[in-house]
Amino acid sequence: MSHSRFESIGAYLPSNIVSTEELISRLAEPPSFDLERITGVRERRVHDTRPDSYEDSFALAIKAAQDCLSRSQYAAADLDVIISTSITRSRNGTRMYMEPSFASSIGTQLGADKAITFDISNACAGMLTGTYILDRMIRSGVVRNGMVVSGEAITPIADTAVNEISEKYDLQFASLSVGDSGCAIVLDRAVDDADKIHYIELMTASEHSHLCLGMPSDKTQGVALYTDNRKMHNEDRFVLWTDTQRNYLQARGRTFADEKFDYIIHHQFGAAALPWLAAIGEREFGVPMPPDLRVLQKYGNTSTTSHFIVLHDQLSDQKLPSGSKLLMIPAASGVVTGFLSTTISSLKV
């Protein structure tokens, strides 16, 4: 079977910037800890809520998809499949849509009239899950190319948290770290080893599924996210990644050191947790971890788009040398983990 590659990437980040200091100032009861230091989030982008220019999930996704196609060799009409992976599905303002599918609506708006379209939902592992499915479709020969796209107008959970948090420690504190964004990637068949997705695997450990739940608020009409960070960010959860990747490599007669990764991109969920995660990786694999790339400080946790917002940011700033080998590690409600290995040479922003 042939491999796939990342052919083009696009992103959209709203122009509105809200600082963590500003969010904290709106709380009735400030936290008993330094939220900015622990999360690493100094500021985040927030979608425009003015009636004449409202940026809902659909608008964010369309702008990212158009940006992606602007540097792709493919026009929208050339796409064989579009996969939408948004958690938030707001369109026409705040109204949430399940049908018609977001992917179908995005395809129609772009002019991808021949594309297979469908939505998937896998929490913050959404875009990596879409990549997993599209990679398999390309490798099996079912399609030649396709787009994975997500628009996340997710900061309403931060508004709910600001309105409802009344204690020093609250399960909604993680909601204060999120930011809005849109991101899209086009995949097609790899033509050489310089641009190639070597492998991607995902796994779910459902025994942890209750630790991070998005749902209607139990106090108001807002949408809320309840995250038990004390149990989410611990060794039992972190070794799910290392155990899974080590078993995968051992079955193929390889080690982590053999992979020679240049950089690692973790889900952007907290600056304090990432060094610990690196230490666990070093202990479990027996080698130093590659440098981790992050954009937490200026964009926050952008949920499904986080890995690719990091990649887009690094490419935009020309900080990623040609031929870099990257490891992407998801961390999502469910709990979902896994790994994606790719070499990137010609991908540009």
Residue pairs with C-beta under 8 A, 6 or more apart in sequence:
1 139
1 140
1 141
2 138
2 139
2 141
2 189
2 190
3 139
3 189
3 190
3 196
3 197
3 198
4 134
4 135
4 138
4 139
4 187
4 188
4 189
4 190
4 196
4 197
5 187
5 188
5 189
5 190
5 191
5 195
5 196
5 197
5 342
6 185
6 186
6 187
6 195
6 197
6 342
6 344
6 347
7 72
7 73
7 74
7 145
7 185
7 186
7 187
7 188
7 195
7 347
8 68
8 69
8 71
8 72
8 73
8 74
8 185
8 186
8 347
9 68
9 71
9 183
9 184
9 185
9 186
9 308
9 311
9 312
9 315
9 347
9 349
10 64
10 65
10 66
10 67
10 68
10 69
10 70
10 71
10 183
10 184
10 185
10 312
11 64
11 67
11 181
11 182
11 183
11 184
11 305
11 308
11 309
11 312
12 60
12 63
12 64
12 67
12 151
12 181
12 182
12 183
13 45
13 180
13 181
13 182
13 299
13 309
14 45
14 46
14 47
14 48
14 55
14 60
14 180
14 181
15 45
15 48
16 45
16 46
16 47
16 48
17 43
17 44
17 45
17 46
18 43
18 44
18 45
18 46
18 155
19 42
19 43
20 35
20 36
20 39
20 41
20 42
20 43
20 44
20 176
21 36
23 158
23 162
23 176
24 30
24 31
24 35
24 36
24 176
26 162
27 162
27 165
28 165
28 166
29 165
29 166
29 167
29 168
31 168
31 169
31 173
32 168
32 169
35 41
35 173
35 176
35 177
36 42
37 271
37 272
38 270
38 271
38 272
39 176
39 177
39 270
39 271
39 272
39 296
39 300
39 301
40 270
40 271
40 272
40 274
40 294
40 296
40 297
41 176
41 177
41 179
41 271
41 296
41 297
41 300
41 301
42 297
42 298
43 297
43 298
43 300
44 155
44 177
44 178
44 179
44 180
44 298
44 299
44 300
45 179
45 180
45 181
45 299
45 300
46 155
46 179
46 180
47 54
47 55
47 56
47 59
47 60
47 153
47 155
47 180
48 54
48 55
49 55
51 93
54 93
55 153
55 180
56 90
56 91
56 92
56 93
56 94
56 151
56 153
57 86
57 88
57 89
57 90
57 91
57 102
57 151
57 152
57 153
58 89
58 90
58 91
58 97
58 102
58 105
58 106
58 151
59 151
59 182
60 151
60 152
60 153
60 180
60 181
60 182
61 84
61 86
61 102
61 106
61 149
61 150
61 151
61 182
61 184
62 106
62 109
62 110
62 151
62 182
63 151
63 182
64 149
64 150
64 151
64 181
64 182
64 183
64 184
64 305
65 106
65 110
65 147
65 149
65 182
65 184
66 110
67 184
68 147
68 149
68 184
68 185
68 186
69 75
69 76
69 110
69 186
71 348
71 349
72 186
74 145
74 186
74 188
75 111
76 107
76 110
76 111
76 112
77 111
77 112
77 113
77 114
78 145
79 107
79 110
79 112
79 114
79 115
79 145
79 146
79 147
79 186
80 114
80 115
80 116
80 143
80 144
80 145
80 146
81 115
81 116
81 117
81 134
81 137
81 143
81 145
81 146
81 147
82 103
82 106
82 107
82 110
82 112
82 115
82 116
82 117
82 146
82 147
82 149
83 103
83 117
83 118
83 119
83 120
83 130
83 133
83 134
83 146
83 147
83 148
83 149
84 101
84 102
84 103
84 106
84 117
84 118
84 119
84 120
84 130
84 149
84 150
85 119
85 120
85 121
85 122
85 126
85 127
85 129
85 130
85 148
85 149
85 150
85 304
86 102
86 119
86 121
86 126
86 150
86 151
86 152
86 304
87 121
87 123
87 124
87 126
87 152
87 154
87 214
87 303
87 304
88 96
88 151
88 152
88 153
88 154
88 156
89 96
89 97
89 98
89 102
89 119
90 96
90 97
90 153
91 97
91 102
91 105
94 156
97 105
101 117
101 118
101 119
102 119
102 151
103 117
103 118
103 119
103 149
104 117
104 118
106 112
106 117
106 149
107 113
107 115
107 117
112 147
115 146
115 147
116 143
116 146
120 126
120 129
120 130
120 133
122 129
122 332
122 334
122 336
123 212
123 214
123 303
123 304
123 332
123 333
123 334
123 336
124 267
124 269
124 301
124 303
124 304
124 306
124 330
124 331
124 332
124 333
124 336
125 202
125 267
125 304
125 330
125 331
125 332
125 334
125 336
125 338
126 150
126 303
126 304
126 332
127 148
127 150
127 183
127 185
127 304
127 305
127 307
127 308
128 200
128 202
128 307
128 328
128 330
128 338
128 340
129 202
129 336
130 148
130 150
131 148
131 185
131 187
131 197
131 200
131 340
132 200
132 201
132 202
132 338
132 340
134 143
134 146
134 148
134 187
135 187
135 197
135 200
137 143
137 146
138 144
138 145
138 146
138 187
138 188
138 189
144 188
144 189
145 186
145 187
145 188
145 189
146 186
146 187
146 188
147 184
147 185
147 186
147 187
148 184
148 185
148 187
149 182
149 183
149 184
149 185
150 182
150 183
150 184
150 304
150 305
151 181
151 182
152 180
152 181
152 182
152 302
152 303
152 304
152 305
153 180
154 178
154 179
154 180
154 302
154 303
155 178
155 179
155 180
156 222
156 223
157 172
157 175
157 178
157 214
157 222
157 223
157 224
157 225
158 175
158 176
158 178
159 222
160 172
160 175
160 217
160 220
160 222
160 223
160 224
161 170
161 172
161 173
161 175
161 176
161 224
161 225
162 176
163 220
163 222
164 170
164 172
164 217
164 219
164 220
164 222
164 224
165 172
165 173
171 226
171 227
171 228
172 224
172 225
172 226
172 227
173 227
173 229
174 212
174 225
174 227
174 229
174 269
174 301
175 224
175 225
175 227
177 269
177 270
177 300
177 301
178 225
178 300
178 301
178 302
178 303
179 299
179 300
179 301
179 302
180 302
181 299
181 302
181 305
181 309
182 305
183 302
183 304
183 305
183 308
183 309
183 312
185 308
187 197
190 196
190 197
193 343
194 322
194 323
194 343
194 345
194 346
195 343
195 344
195 345
195 346
195 347
196 342
196 343
197 340
197 341
197 342
198 341
198 342
198 343
199 248
199 339
199 340
199 341
200 338
200 339
200 340
200 341
201 244
201 245
201 248
201 338
201 339
202 330
202 336
202 337
202 338
203 240
203 244
203 336
203 337
203 338
204 334
204 335
204 336
205 237
205 240
205 334
205 335
205 337
206 334
206 335
208 231
208 232
208 237
208 334
208 335
209 333
209 334
209 335
211 227
211 228
211 231
211 232
211 333
211 335
212 225
212 226
212 227
212 228
212 232
212 333
212 335
213 225
213 226
213 227
213 333
214 223
214 224
214 225
214 226
214 333
215 223
215 224
215 226
216 222
216 223
216 224
217 223
217 224
218 224
229 270
231 237
232 335
233 269
233 270
233 273
233 276
235 280
237 335
238 276
238 277
238 280
239 280
239 284
240 335
240 337
241 277
241 281
241 329
241 331
241 337
241 338
241 339
242 280
242 281
242 284
242 285
243 284
244 337
244 338
244 339
245 256
245 339
246 256
246 284
246 285
248 339
249 255
249 256
249 258
249 259
255 285
256 285
256 286
256 287
257 285
257 286
257 287
259 325
259 327
259 341
260 325
261 290
261 325
261 326
261 327
261 341
262 290
262 291
262 321
262 324
262 325
262 326
263 290
263 291
263 292
263 293
263 320
263 324
263 325
263 326
263 327
264 289
264 290
264 291
264 292
264 293
264 326
264 327
264 328
264 329
265 292
265 293
265 294
265 307
265 310
265 311
265 326
265 327
265 328
265 329
266 274
266 277
266 292
266 294
266 329
266 331
267 301
267 306
267 307
267 329
267 330
267 331
267 332
268 294
268 295
268 296
268 299
268 300
268 301
268 302
268 306
268 309
268 310
269 301
269 331
270 296
270 301
271 294
271 296
271 297
274 292
274 294
278 289
278 292
281 289
282 288
282 289
290 327
293 310
293 311
293 314
294 310
295 309
295 310
295 313
299 309
299 313
302 309
307 328
307 330
311 320
311 326
311 344
312 349
314 320
315 347
315 348
315 349
316 349
320 344
322 344
322 345
322 346
323 343
323 344
323 345
324 343
324 344
324 345
325 341
325 342
325 343
326 340
326 341
326 342
326 343
326 344
327 339
327 340
327 341
328 339
328 340
328 342
329 337
329 338
329 339
330 336
330 337
330 338
331 337
